[in-house]
Amino acid sequence: MEYYNKCKSNPKVSETMIEEVIRIGCATIIFSIAAVMDWKTREINPHIWLPLLLTGISLGVFRSLNGLTVYQIISLVVSVIVVCIIAVLTFLPKLMGGADFLAIASFTALYPYTLPSTTFSYQMHTPNFNIIAYLLNFAMILPPILTVLLIYTLIMLLFLIHNILHNLKYVDFLKNLAIPLHRKIYFILFHRIVNIGTIFKKRFYYPIFIPGYVERSGFDIYEDDLEWRKKLQGMPWEVTIVASWGIPMVTFFSISTLIYIALYLITLLYGG
């Protein structure tokens, strides 16, 4: 592999490789832990992000002192702008939780710009070059946070499609509801039609529409799902309702990060 050979013959390239190993190791460990925590409890101790923030800032300062390319500087500026936009969306309209923002900020601190070896990998002149290799490399030369958010968007799109297919099984239930058509479409797209028993069997389901009992457009991200078990105690489990599932955004973002790391390694191997 050309990249590996370069690392052996060039001290600076070898230094870069060590930095990347540190980044990959930290990201894999922390985001794996965060993914499990968010899936199980929807709560993440903010201190879990400290290793990523400290490591990212330290490596970033070290790399800056050794000089960044023009493209890396542009990548860094774009990454900062993206994080600022997400911060506004998090703390003003509260579209996201604090843990979601910390996950994104921590990743950006660790991967603030396109890594040097990725740019090297993009220069592929092998006979095996094909469209898949091109797409891989193109994704890798984008600012890392953009690539991860793109992967995250694709995952959420697949989740949305799966949810719609599930809800279409309950078209007859929706037909019998005395509500406007646009609300029925809204329920199909963004909520989940289940029975009350689901609230008691599974965690993080929040009733959105129960005929004659509950009628709202969404739920508070800080709402306790267990409280609804108390409120719905005594109601028949077979009653069909519209609920919203508290999506473990950090889990899906962590999966996106791990996919990014896997693609990054594949790109290095393929490109080298």
Summary of the structure (lengths in Angstrom):
residues: 272
radius of gyration: 22.7
end to end distance: 5.1
largest distance: 73.6
contacts: 793
relative contact order: 0.14
helix: 70%
strand: 7%
